[in-house]
Amino acid sequence: MDRKRILRKQTIKEAAIISSVIAFLSKIVGYVRDMLTAKYFGTSPQMDAFEVALIIPNMILGLFATGAQTIIIRLYGEKKEEKKEKILVNQIFFIYSIVLMVLTLLLILFSPFFVKIVASGFTSLRLSYASNFVKVLAIFGYLNVSSGFLTGVFQAEKQFLYPALTGLIANIVIPIAIVLLTPSIGIYSRVLGQDFFGLVYFLMLFSFLFFRWKFFRIYNLKNIDWPLIKEFTNLMLPAVVVSGLSVLYQIIDKTVASYLPYGAIASLSYAQTVFLIPYSLIALSITTAVYPTLSQHAISNSSKDYMQLFKKAFFVLVFVNIPFTVFFVVWAPAIVRVIFQRGAFNEQSALLTQANVSMYSLGLLGISLADLFRRSFFSFKDTKTPMRISLVSVFLNLVLDIVFAKFMGAPGIALATTLVTYVSLVQYILYGRGKNYFERDFINYLAKETGKGLLSGLVIGVLAYFMNFFIPLKEHALKVFFVSIGFGAILFIIYVVIGLLLKGEIFKIALNYTLNFLSKVKTSLGGKK
């Protein structure tokens, strides 16, 4: 792999490799962060307050991050042909920075109000903590939006290495802050660590764009291209709503959970951290890597190339997520034991968290495929349809959360979120067919092949259930980890063999893609050209 080129632009495979490898390293850092958080703060009222407070900046400010990042990629490709890409970036960054500063100030001034909206069940201690945390985390919210926008610029240039590496470096700040500051300021070490992370991440991204690529030098404020700003805003607003509604899922979950006993909110957050490991490590890396190229194919009307790339991404996501779903659902006790169970995170915390992990993990395949379809709609400059889908899903999530929480407690909230994920996926498929983004035969073909994958997954699911009795949960976490890994490797081989016997196209394509992927990694690490 050309080391000079990888510092500039990357192909889809290179981007997937970079995203996956650095995501893996980030998960290690994240594991250390969550392990320290669980050790020092467990499922205490302060942690409930922190989890709620962290959502609020994402609700008010962070919802702009994904929308801005997604749309700038789509428009950047068009404006680059017209030599207007720097004007687009510079002027949008300036105007929206002012808007976001105003929102940040409002967030700080009215933090108790927002806490009561998100967690109406909070009283006294948790309410006080959460309100104070929001004031501090508002800064992180502003920096997070700005960093999301800047990351979109990098990805539009097909440069995935630097923003991914920067995020990894910035993530290290949080565990350092917890270790150094907890003895003196307690839970505020976790809060300030989040702000420090946001600051380091933003400064590193901004500095690269400013010094290396010469962005943000000239704003030409006397001649702001308002039609260009308007086009960006019109496309972004529905995407912002989609982002906001995805955050609203979490808000609804935590609002309902705030009426449950102490620890419900924290356990849901710990469970989300676990079940999102394969999503962020593999699925998100793939959808992020293919999106700029999907957008290029949409711009050039290359329908054949578009569908070929979409099919490959779809099959790889199915191939990977089915076994991960089995492992995380069936072996949730072992996973929670390895990652969290120490210090203030006691056996009661583990029991609650592992039930949530199982319920959330059932939605792994749904959330991954829905993300691919959502990006596909965005590549066609269709941001309104995902907004409509999200509105339906949010309403359904609210209803199911209330109903399931009444009978199942916190795990019912996790299960409700999973069901809504699949409802969203079905909506994307139906709308995509209705708008002729995808032909009926193409959708039927994907469904047929996915069925073969699910059948293979069902077989290893049964085997995993019986293997579960041989995992020594009472032993040291390392022993639990290695036994689980060994069993998992055996089951994965069985999964692939069954899929190949069923002549599943998913397994052929995904296996070929995986082998090429590993070959690229080996070449990259070995320094071969």
Secondary structure, 3 states (H helix, E strand, C coil): CCHHHHCCCCCHHHHHHHHHHHHHHHHHHHHHHHHHHHHHHCCCHHHHHHHHHHHHHHHHHHHHHHHHHHHHHHHHHHHHHCCCHHHHHHHHHHHHHHHHHHHHHHHHHCHHHHHHHHCCCCCHHHHHHHHHHHHHHHHHHHHHHHHHHHHHHHHHCCCCHHHHHHHHHHHCHHHHHHHHHHHHHCCHHHHHHHHHHHHHHHHHHHHHHHHCCCCCCCCCHHHCCHHHHHHHHHHHHHHHHHHHHHHHHHHHHHHHHCCCCCCHHHHHHHHHHHHHHHHHHHHHHHHHHHHHHHHHHHHCCCHHHHHHHHHHHHHHHHHHHHHHHHHHHHCHHHHHHHHCCCCCCCHHHHHHHHHHHHHHHCCHHHHHHHHHHHHHHHHCCCCHHHHHHHHHHHHHHHHHHHHHHHHHCHHHHHHHHHHHHHHHHHHHHHHHHHCCCCCHHHHHHHHHHHHHHHHHHHHHHHHHHHHHHHCCCCCCHHHHHHHHHHHHHHHHHHHHHHHHHCCCHHHHHHHHHHHHHHHHHHHHHHCCC
